[in-house]
Amino acid sequence: MSVDDRVEQLREEAARAGLDAVLVTSPPSIFYLTGLDAEPMERLYAVAVTARGGALIVPALDREGGEKAPTGLELFIVVDEQK
C-alpha cells in the first residue's frame, strides 16, 4: 500500500466518522502517511487531511525532507521568524 493509498484510507475513515478534517502530529503516524521520517523537537510537523485534499506541514529547516517525501500531499512550509 502506497503512502497516498494510506492517506486516501484515512480520508474515507474520517468521512465515515463524520469528520471534516484530520490533523496528524505523531511522528510515527506522519511517517506512515507520508514516508517522512523526522524528529519534530519543538517544531510543528503535521499532516492535514480533508475531504478534498491535504497537506504535509514541515518547518523551513526541513524543507528538503518534505520535498523528498514520497507523497502526493501539498507541501506547506512553516517559516519560523524570531524577532
Secondary structure as UniProt FT lines:
FT   HELIX           3..16
FT   TURN            17..18
FT   STRAND          21..24
FT   HELIX           27..34
FT   TURN            41..42
FT   STRAND          46..50
FT   STRAND          54..59
FT   HELIX           60..62
FT   HELIX           63..68
FT   STRAND          74..78
//
